[in-house]
Amino acid sequence: MAVLSQAPDSQFAFVSVAGKRARQLMSGAAPLVANPRSHKATRVAMEELSAGQLEYRTPDLDADKDKRRKD
């Protein structure tokens, strides 16, 4: 798995990562940006992700393909 800190190119991945972070914020996590432009957890999560403040993992698809070929 690769650990990334830049916003994903895929809209699905962006929404997925931002959604998970929004749930953390709603559970009481502190925002990672100094002065968020909004109070809403989803907007803060999107701002954090766009600013490169979040680290997230993506599956390593090439390794999975190689593993399947060996089996």
N, C-alpha and C positions, 0 to 999 in steps of 0.2 A: 504494500500500500504506500502510496505517495502522500506526503504531508504538504499541503499547499497553504499559502496565505493570501494569494491574489484571488479576486472574484472569478468564479468559474465562467467559462464561455457559454456553457449550456444554460438556457433559461430554467430547465427542470432542475439542474444541480443547484443553481442560484437560489431558487425558491425552496428547495429541500434543506439546504444549509441554513438559510435565513429563518425558515420555520422552526428548525430545531433550536436555533439561538433565541428566537422569540419566546419559545416555551421556557428556556432557562431564565430569561429576563422576567417573565411573568411569575416565575417561582421565587424571585428575589435576588437574582444575580445582578451585580453592579454593571452598568454600561462601561464599555471599553473606550468610548470616545469621550473627550472632556466635556463638551457642551452639546449634547444631542439636540437636533433641531425640532424633535417631536417628543411627546410623552408616550406615544404608542409603541409597544414592544416590537411590532413588526417593522415599523419605520426605523427604529433604533437599530435593529438587527440588520436591516438592509444598508444602513449608513455604515455600520461597523464592517460589514462584508465589503462594501465598495471602497472603504478606506484601507483595506488590507489588514485590519486589526484581528481577524479571526483566523485560526489555523484549523484546517479540517483534513480529513483523510479521504482519498479516492481509491477505489480498487485498482490494482495493477492488472489491467486486462491482458497485456501481452504475456505475463507470467501465467495467468489462468489458461490461456490458449495453449501455451507450451506444456503445461501440466496435463491438460486433456489429451494432447497428442501422445504423450508418453504412456497414458493408461490404456 
